[in-house]
Amino acid sequence: MFDGRSRRIMSIWFPRLASDRVLRACPLEAPFALIWREGNTDRISCLNAAAEGQGLACGMALSEARAFCPALRTAPADPPREARFQESLRRWATRYCPWVGLEGADGLVLDITGSDHLWGGEEAMLGEMQGRLARARITARLGLADTRGAAWALAHFAPGRAAPGAGMRALAPLPVAALRLPPETVTGLQRLGLRDIGDLTRTPRAPLARRFGKGLMARLDQALGAAPEQISPRADPPHYGVRLTLPEPIGAREDVMEGVRRLLARLCAKLKAREAGARVLALTLRRVDQASQQVELRLAAPLRDPQRIAPLFARGLEDVDAGFGIDQMRLEATQVEPLPIRQIGAVATETRDRLGDLITRIGLRIGLENVQRCLPAESHIPERSFLIAPAAFSEPEGNWHPPQPRPLRLFAPEPLSADSPDPPRRFRWRRLSLTTERAEGPERLAPEWWFDDPNWRRGVRDYWRVETGQGWRLWMFHTPQDPGWFVEGIFA
């Protein structure tokens, strides 16, 4: 049988984790709540102590909450940032013991077996953790017991410490909800008169298992130490950073580039081991006077080839002031993307690599966002049939396949002095007198009614391809419901 007394488990519950995250940056004494949308209703997801004092609770509709507390201040909930905040607390808790895992979305679980003596005992350890969290303005409730289930129960219903081997005595007066049971199971037990864990332990197990399933007994055994429950510590994300400490300060650009090459060789080895590629690199140069300068390199595609990356740092190093010398260099990949191992030597792969290097070199001068490409879009409207996106952050897609020829140059419609439904024989455009030699059409296009485009408020358009005697090949259209002729494009 599993012996739960051989371990000491701590559970930390953050009942106001989300609101504490917001209020740490902007302290507020007034009632405050975070709001999330459920269907067509705004509901409270987390609130501070002042809001709880006004009778508000999580899950309450915002309209109902404002009726109780007109002075309530709100902000939208942000689950991704709340998850990152919980992860930062998990990393902080590793200073007390190496085995730290997440407990739901608002808690931590620590296996402190053999670690408490480093802090002067369990009581001192609890006090030190509680004090640090309080100074950081984070509401926390701590429970310490022999098992994970008992520690969770204490943290949520009776914060404190249960002496080794005294788990049953600490759990007996707690409600059955302290066993981490579903709400329907808790309600069913209460209807039978089983309101606390002590009542549950004095009741025959077989009838309870038949009525509520094995889950009830499993939770009770885990809390009492009769069944094992593992703690899975969450591994820290890989860190892609390398450092080079120099025995003598350097200042020549060639020496700095040589240091960059050595750092890149080590960093790219780490990236290759995890089949990843760097998109953003940060080179930090520390001078002997403790001042630091940073050179950032943004790549058009994920890379881990040191020979291709090293020359790209040359331009950024031109503006570095070495002062009295650089004694430490640090290179870190601040943005990393998956880059699986692939076959090398293929023509398509080499072409793509050369294009990525070219985009990176141009982007170093004018910015990666300013190197753009056109992508096809689903629309029969010519000016909406393409999108413009940064080439470094998009992939080329298929070719355009328009139903009819389209001009290479498009511009805003320019009116002509003609109103007949057929292309005019003579007309003036851009101060030029033109004559129509050949016309093909019409091709009728209807506006996309779901977009309010001022250029299409005249309704449908009849497009013509017009060749003029002066050599111009124009794309013109006529609006029959509001007679008028316009030029919108030029064929090559």
Disulfide bonds with the S-S distance in Angstrom:
none
